[in-house]
């Protein structure tokens, strides 16, 4: 049952990423064509933003693929943290490429303002982009709601051990805000005949991307370093140990996520008195089996009797 839930969650994550990738690729091409046609700095920044997002989704799919590789001699606990590594790289790319190029374009067009030609082209492209990004955001939001349950959004992000869901959601949210900023900047630049405002919109888009990247990097860093299993999982492990015949009590418990559905657990237990070596080994095997049957995302369980 738990294994099926893990596979379903991974399928949902891929669905969200594929939807975002397809949408961002089409939007990026359209934005670049419009930027070249009209000369808009904000539209060029938006094109870069969408292109970076497209690459990011590709990296997350690669991370999901790598994380599924089986353990080997060099990586005895598997490759689950590959997903966390590539998610961190995504955050760095949003900051370095997305925000960096947007800031650069904004400064260049503020120092050398260029009037936008045929602004209606930009408005149509931004309107279509908002619809496509909104559709991708809605898919990501629905999947994220399933994962977060009744807790708040911020708390759900902090507790989440699967970065794919909140990264796509954050990216799409930043994209929608960026589209609004680009529209307002181009509209005011045209109406007020102040092309400098188009460059200012690029700076605004860069600021949104920088803040998004910092938030994502912070969460991905915690996952990459290693975060424990959720409290309900840790509590369940202790309850299973307490019910195990031959176990007097559960002592120190260490758990760490190597991936969204890959947890390694180390548990110290006190065995009841008068158990010989064979009986103790039988108890440990039974406890390990019961823990893994109850939690299919626990891939390794190391159990040590106190004083051993």
CORJO-V867269 format. One record per pair of residues at least 4 apart in sequence whose C-alpha atoms are under 6 Angstrom apart, sorted by the first residue. I is the first residue (numbers start at 1). J is the second residue. D is the distance in Angstrom with one decimal. If there is no record, write none. Layout:
BEGIN
[[I:J:D] [I:J:D]]
END
This chain:
BEGIN
[[2:296:5.4] [3:296:5.3] [14:18:6.0] [16:140:5.6] [17:21:6.0] [17:57:5.8] [20:24:5.9] [20:136:5.5] [21:54:5.1] [21:57:5.6] [24:28:5.8] [24:50:5.3] [24:54:5.5] [25:54:5.7] [27:129:5.9] [28:47:4.8] [28:50:4.9] [28:51:5.3] [31:35:6.0] [31:47:4.9] [32:47:5.3] [35:39:5.2] [35:40:5.3] [35:43:5.2] [35:44:5.2] [38:116:5.5] [38:117:4.7] [38:118:5.9] [39:116:5.6] [40:116:5.6] [41:199:5.8] [42:182:5.3] [42:198:5.7] [42:201:5.7] [42:202:4.7] [45:102:5.0] [49:98:5.2] [56:90:5.4] [63:67:6.0] [63:82:5.6] [63:83:4.2] [63:86:5.7] [64:83:5.6] [67:79:4.8] [67:80:4.2] [67:82:5.4] [67:83:5.8] [70:78:5.6] [71:75:5.6] [71:76:4.9] [71:77:5.6] [71:78:3.9] [72:76:5.3] [80:258:5.0] [80:259:4.4] [81:258:5.1] [81:259:5.5] [84:224:5.4] [88:217:5.8] [88:220:5.4] [91:213:4.8] [91:216:5.7] [91:217:5.3] [92:96:6.0] [93:97:5.4] [94:98:4.7] [94:213:5.6] [95:99:5.0] [95:210:5.2] [95:213:5.3] [96:100:5.1] [97:101:5.7] [99:206:4.1] [99:209:5.2] [99:210:5.4] [102:202:5.4] [102:206:4.8] [103:203:5.1] [103:206:5.4] [106:199:4.1] [106:200:5.8] [106:202:4.6] [106:203:5.1] [108:112:6.0] [109:113:4.7] [109:199:4.9] [110:196:4.9] [110:199:5.1] [113:195:5.4] [113:196:5.2] [114:195:5.9] [115:195:5.3] [129:133:5.9] [130:134:5.7] [133:137:6.0] [137:141:5.9] [137:172:5.4] [140:169:5.5] [144:165:6.0] [148:156:5.2] [152:156:6.0] [156:160:5.8] [161:260:5.0] [162:260:4.8] [163:167:5.9] [166:170:5.9] [174:178:6.0] [178:205:5.2] [181:201:5.9] [182:201:5.6] [183:187:5.9] [185:189:6.0] [185:197:5.5] [185:198:5.0] [185:201:5.0] [186:198:5.3] [188:192:5.6] [189:193:5.4] [189:194:4.6] [189:195:4.7] [189:197:5.1] [189:198:5.8] [213:217:5.9] [217:221:5.8] [223:227:5.6] [226:256:5.9] [227:256:5.4] [227:257:5.7] [228:255:5.0] [228:256:4.2] [228:257:5.9] [229:255:5.7] [229:256:5.9] [242:249:5.9] [246:271:5.8] [246:272:5.3] [247:270:6.0] [247:271:4.5] [247:272:5.7] [248:270:5.3] [248:271:5.2] [248:272:5.1] [249:269:5.9] [249:270:5.2] [250:269:4.5] [251:268:4.9] [251:269:5.2] [252:267:5.9] [252:268:5.2] [253:266:5.9] [253:267:4.6] [254:265:5.7] [254:266:5.1] [255:264:5.6] [255:265:4.4] [256:263:5.7] [256:264:5.5] [257:262:5.9] [257:263:4.5] [258:262:5.4] [258:263:5.9] [261:297:4.7] [262:297:5.1] [262:298:5.8] [262:299:5.8] [263:297:6.0] [263:298:4.5] [263:299:5.8] [264:298:5.9] [264:300:4.9] [265:301:4.8] [266:301:5.8] [266:302:4.5] [266:303:5.9] [267:303:4.8] [268:303:5.8] [268:304:4.8] [268:305:5.7] [269:305:4.9] [269:306:5.7] [270:305:5.8] [270:306:5.4] [275:279:5.7] [275:280:6.0] [292:296:5.5] [292:298:5.9]]
END
